[in-house]
Amino acid sequence: MNNLKTYCSSGMILIILLMVSGCGKPGGGASSNVHIQPKASDLSIFEKKKGGGNNLGGGGVKASGGDSGKPGTFSGRIVIAGNPKDYGVVVSKGETVPDSAICSAQSIPNETLLVGKGGGIANVFIYLEEDPRDSDDEKLPLEAVSFVNVGCQFKPHALVVRTGQKIHVTNADPIKHNTLTSPEFNDSINKMVEPKDPAGLSLVYDQQEPKPVLVKCTIHSWMKAYHLPLDHPFVALTDKDGNFEIKNLPSGKYKFKIWHESNGFIETRYKVTIKGDVKKTIEVSTDKLALSGNTSSKVVYLTLPH
Amino acid sequence: MFVLLSQMSYQVTKICLFFPLALCLFLTGCGGKNPEAQFVSSKKRESLIKQAQTGKFEMDGQKVDLMGVDDYMKELFGSPAEMVVWQRLPVDYGGIQGEVIESNGEGQLTVQFNESVDAFSTPQPAYWMTGEDDNQEFTVTSYDPVTKKIVVQGDFENRPKKGTSFILNPGKRLKQGYRLYMEHCLHCHGTSGDGAGPTAKYLTPRPRDFRKGIFKFKSTPFKNKIRRDDLSRTLQNGIPGTYMPSFKLLKDDESKAIIEYVRWLSMRGTIEDQMSAKLTTDYSKKSLAKEIKSKKGSDEKQEAKKEIIQDLLKELRTRFPKKANKISKQVSSSWKIVENDLTLIVLPKVAQPVYKRNSQEYRNSLQRGSKLFQTTCLICHGPKGRGDGENAERYHKNESVSPPRDYDQIGFHDSWGNPIKPRDLTQGIYRGGRRPLDIYRRIRGGIPGTPMPGADKLSDEQIWDTVNFIMSLPYKNK
């Protein structure tokens, strides 16, 4: 009886404590106090800040004031310093791949690193992020550019377009392909491109991208290409021997971005001063192109053939 | 006597030991404030250097305080407990808008509301939206629905002029949505809608990360956002085959409130991501380290770092505010357009033909559908539709890293980086809905966030044949 009484009383106290333990000042979660602050649509925070221009050196992209030197062409070559590794093929002849009758009729080379005459690197994007001109008086709209699915590859492998310029995607193979884009700011699309359909698919990028957009076919997963949409024409894609040319740059100091698909950005602040024509040979060391590492996907078949 | 004593002391000892321990354990819940809910920042924002995140610079002894990404997010969205109701976003925040018709002195105003308003309980909070007292809070202490007069109390200096607009109980729906979300959704989807709530790590497939603005099962084309109706259907039906349950038992206005909150979270995530993306090329930790590494000598390295920081300062001061403005306008319009433009809803022009069961017509349709399936679908979904096609059983490359390298796991991965398998169509579980129209939409529009493409050019008849074939797969002799 004594035991029971003690147990009961201590039990009661414990139960009361248990109930009370939930109390506390509300913090986060469903029971918290929420305060609302309404704000109008247009806010002053989106306006340019006024402030001292001192110590802002470093040079932006716009040409330095009062510098009325003549515009120039920035041209040159991008070459590899060192021995490029052979990336081999993504699809060997006769390999078992989707639609192998078409796709592995010939071997498909791995286009990740294409090195031409004298070590020139192809498909390197060299461009300015910001438009250096105050206004542009170009003749737009531009003509449509062609982008073809052929031989289970994308041609061209790398493409530069203007925002708003139409890319006409077609399929020259007798099998279906699809085009999947993964842009940063634009809408992503993923559509089938029917075989032998001349109308094809119309692809437009409305906004500038900070780096080239990956374009893939998910049916034939080795197929890839890169598109770079920009608001201005100050961009070049190196040809198969690594040559590039950007015309009519207003004079001034610039920081170019240099991007290649093997390892992303080679340079984000390549400095060039334009006062008339400038020619440069840009050497890229092999470690910047990440030539080590596995380049082709492992293939493992887990199920027995159907 | 001794026996009694020893017995008693045993009890006493037990209580004396057990009691304080239990006390300590139970009292740990008492007192003290529970932690405040905070929004989680995106990976992109995490990758930026500190000055880009906070906007605070310290150079040559001078301190400069600009708006970094965090400051924009604070201004435009706030924190979970202090939410900002930003009028630019197409979110139905709740609250009633009104306009001052006449100021009758002593805090009495004749007003006109945007919608018909009967008596409401007072006092109610309100804000001025325009005029000199813009963004000032006041309280409505009484309302007469007949004369349309309100009595206001507040700390505003100027008598509100005619035409000044205000909003009554702003953010009412958002507040309600917040509470319901915290109660029902938070544990899987996380405070910020990042799909990483406390239970998320035990779930496959993972709960949705709203912050990318990508939703799989919707009635709009691949590239467009999701509509409120689609979110409502998901809430009502749940997603079979996943851990997302049906919330049919919620009241109508409750589920509407949750939908607005989810949309708000999604817009917040997208805007934060895109603002950070404008800065990551030049001002991420990685790119700064790369620049410094490429220079030799500590003087050169210091110079390089200083130059980059100065460029960032200039960017945040001059160009970035405009970019942030453009991004938020773009995101807002992409969410607005799916609600306003009804032509975006994916609907077949040709209705699904009705066949008699086991009729020859039906069998022909299955044959045609099977043929279409064999041309492309089987590469991922497998020849028998089991989701074991050859593409699902090879390694794929992760292209979002530089250099691209194989994923650790075999098979496809979705836009959130999680492994994903092509649907096993023999199971009869259709995540996006089991109406033939839902399956039509998956084929016609593709599934965003996954490798599933949309068949733009197939005719409606062809798609219906494929739908018939797919829906017959669970019943085929295996």
Interface residues (C-beta under 8 A of the other chain):
Chain A: N2 N3 T6 S10 I13 L14 L17 L18 V20 S21 G22 C23 G24 K25 P26 G27 G28 G29 A30 S32 N33 V34 H35 I36 Q37 P38 K39 A40 S41 D42 L43 I45 F46 E47 K48 K49 G51 N55 L56 G57 G58 G60 T96 V97 P98 D99 E129 E130 I175 K176 N178 T179 L180 S182 E184 F185 D187 S188 I189 N190 K191 M192 E194 D197 L201 Q207 P210 K211 L214 K216 T218 I219 S221 K224 K257 S262 N263 G264 F265 T268 R269 A290 G293 N294 S297 K298 V299 V300 Y301 L302 T303 H306
Chain B: M8 Q11 I15 F18 F19 A22 L23 F26 L27 T28 G29 C30 G31 G32 K33 N34 P35 E36 A37 Q38 M59 D60 Q62 V64 L66 M67 Y72 E75 L76 G78 P80 A81 E82 M83 V84 V85 W86 Q87 R88 Y93 P125 Y127 M129 T130 D134 N135 I167 P170 G171 L174 K175 Y178 R179 L180 M182 E183 L186 T191 F222 K223 N224 Q274 A277 K278 T280 T281 D282 S287 K290 E291 E307 I308 Q310 D311 L313 K314 L316 R317 T318 R319 P321 K322 A324 N325 I327 Q330 S334 T375 T376 I379 C380 G382 P383 K384 D388 E390 N391 E393 R394 Y395 H396 K397 E399 S400 S402 P403 R405 D406 I410 F412 S415 G446 P448 P451 M452 P453 G454 A455 D456 K457 L458
